[in-house]
């Protein structure tokens, strides 16, 4: 584990393996441990970095007023701290929104993009009525007493959480800070990054679960149509958390893409 400092916050990340740099960016209400299957599998060929974003996991609490740009700038500091040049960067769900903002602000740090079951922000990818429903659902989830707080969002899995990762998911859920999740979901609801998509010039993999109920395949196809030279890979019979529902197929797709563009 390594720690860097950004904006007064300690930002933790893990690093494993040797080779070209691959950086993995987690979703909301979770932390870098969600990538454990991919870190373990890819470290034989790549330097694999998985961060805990500010406000999550082993990183420090979010300062007041933290923005989407701040998350992206903190990720840039991690990539610079590793010191292996431009990275192949993957982001799942909210993590993909952070990665897009990193590319907007610091494109020289990005060798390729892997957008996984993600959005150009909720505002940018979902109908207004769906965004409003999610915002209301988030408010209800966050309004309960802290001892009753459950950060599990609806529709994450096609057929329930995978049994082999139940212990890992429980560990991460127990460490979620409601204040951080409130910021993540609020920023996601307001983000619209569609202006950026046609300007992406690096190789881009779109990796989606076929049965993703939170970011449906229509979002993936909109990304494919907007991003020049992007490639869409659909993983059959899995949902939003595709890296945990089908870890072997997911990792194989990431490995093939990263080998091509290392």
TARA-V953428 format. One line per field, one symbol per residue. ss: DSSP state (h for helix, s for strand, l for the rest). phi: phi as a letter, one per 30 degrees, with the letter a starting at -180 (. if undefined). psi: psi as a letter, one per 30 degrees, with the letter a starting at -180 (. if undefined). Layout:
ss=???
phi=???
psi=???
This chain:
ss=lsssssllsssssssslllssssssllllllhhhhhhhhhhhlllssssssslllllllllllllllhhhhhhhhhhhhhhhllllsssssslhhhhhhhhhhhhlhhhssssssslllllhhhhllhhhhhhhhhhhhhhhlllhhhllllllllllllllhhhhhhhhhhhhlllhhhhhhhhhhhhhlllhhhhlllllssssssslllllllhhhhhhhhhhlllssssssllllllhhhhlhhhhhhhhhhhhhhhl
phi=.bbbcbhicdccbcbbibkedbccbdddiabdddceddddddddbbdccbccdeibhcddddddidceddedddddddddddiciecdccbchedddddddedddbddccdacbcchbbdidddbbdeddddddddddddddddeedcdbddddidbdbiddedcdddddededcdcedddddedddddcdbcdddedcdccebcccbdecdcdbdeddddddddcceidbccccdibcdcddcdbddddddddddddddcd
psi=klklkkhgkkjkllkkakakkkkkjlalhaafffgeeeeeeffffljkkjljlkglbglllklkgkleeeeeeeeeeeeeeeggakljkkkkbeeeeeeeeeeeeifffjelkjjjhalhleefflkeeeeeeeeeeeeeefflkefgkjgjllgfkehlkkefgeeeeeeeeffkjeeeeeeeeeeeefkjgffeefgkflkkkjjkkegjfeilfeeeeeeefejkglkkkkjkglbeiffeeieeeeeeeeeeeeeeg.
